[in-house]
Amino acid sequence: MKFMRSLLLFIMSVLVLAGCQTNMKDEVSKVIEENPEILIKAIEAKPAEFVMAFQKAVKNAQGALAEKKRKEEEKQLEERYDNPLKPVIRSDESIRGTKGAPLVLIEYSDFECPFCSRGFDTVRTLLEKYDGKLQFVYKHLPLSFHPSAMIAAQYYEAIRLQSEDKAFKFHDAIFANQRKLKNGEKFLKKTAKKLKLNMKKLATDIKSKKVMDRIKSDQQEASKFGMQGTPGFILNGIPVKGAYPPDYFVGIVDQLVKRGKVKL
């Protein structure tokens, strides 16, 4: 009976998610709450039909939620063309692409996130497509459930203190061999050694206040812009949350040009 009551609560939640357009949903929910045996008997009488109907209801609810989310994202995107986000680009920022280019792409990323690996593939495609017209900035958003993400971010920033170019190479090597991050700092140290860095300085800088403050600042900025997962992007003030394909970003660029927000 306990299981059946839990099932009833779940069914009622699906009714809510389905977004019914009449008061029938509330009336049905009330009847079920007051007389759960009605539904129990119906399920027991025709279990196969119930399963099919329930699966259909769940599918419809999922579709309704997806459509609602899509419309909300479209609305937010539309608003940002006239009210763009303004991430900080520091004076010592490491820029990939062309400094001063009209297109500015910021990424909040996690070295251990598989979706960030896809995101980097997208970034490379965009850098090639908009050669000379795009500048890319990598920022940190290491997620707590990725055990090697934070230390990888620390290595990147510590390496950047020695060489911007070697930091880029480290970044690319991590994403090219992302599965090896399961080996933790052993893999990071081995990758750093290949870059012929000052390993003594690196070991000191990894835990330095300068490095930790840099990462913390990136995390705070990402949080301010509602970036809770990775990857998160901001293209000329327009937020993109997730590993979208290059065409999605191209569509944003086209809109920016059409609206007179940027000239290429």
Steps between C-alpha positions, in 0.01 A plus 500: 500500500789736579639439152161569341461827686848607385396411147186709537704801607726451200201477265357821638834673446486392136153653476646826623794484259268433210367852538131432446306799374177450703400452862458129430856436617427638849173313525661169400786552743254568783299186426814286488629643828170438678428162339830334399330160480327613180827526314643192667208287380525648150872414483443148626218443251700607193870524587627485140271780386599704803871465425450611140286796602744600773800485265312718253418751775864516608613552140246778450608664826866485398416652161302779664787576736753502217283738296452727801876507560567577133259795502649635822852479355386675180343778706814544709716499189285768338530720809879468507549653155395833651632431849822299454698350785832666573770255612830642615796470264809567708800694375713184531239274339627224271332538163476234233418624155536871431528752782263790449280304257131600481375157610580413863434144618537420870482142627452383860637150494596190700799299378339174608157563347446290182263763364778759533708285268223536240487869582867536419443333163234763433736780604767376258245491219390856575859628522559359154174628353543850640876517457618850588156599628474299824677510834450215745549508877509185714368533856459246777192335647630173656206298627518341846412150378798492261793413732776612262333815364625747761861381504502505118382862508777580751761344272372699202519831686839419652637411156351821358719696743803356320378491140167582338584283201590200720176548695309471172693184415423358845130581452492322164690198632257456789196499275673273250569246778214577735449140614847500653381754756385200701870469592474839668805717560737233372365556147501879540861505617608271217327726246664809651848343488467449125467878463849554651374724779670608820346221707622642833327831432194317372470299822503825699263690272237226486388576856578871495243763596530657157397179325222414745358853489494489122297180494269623775436821306403300191265284707333805654449661161353180358261480796395863451403418142305188601758253367442198724624229264771472239576605241350846517572763237447871449525623142499880480283508808266220390499199739511145367460231765615162374709330232310632200636433148680771299190582295322621813773759560503593132129574531572738789774673302262542205242659731761732652598617153136530385414712805802723453662384824824402330675563168711228339 
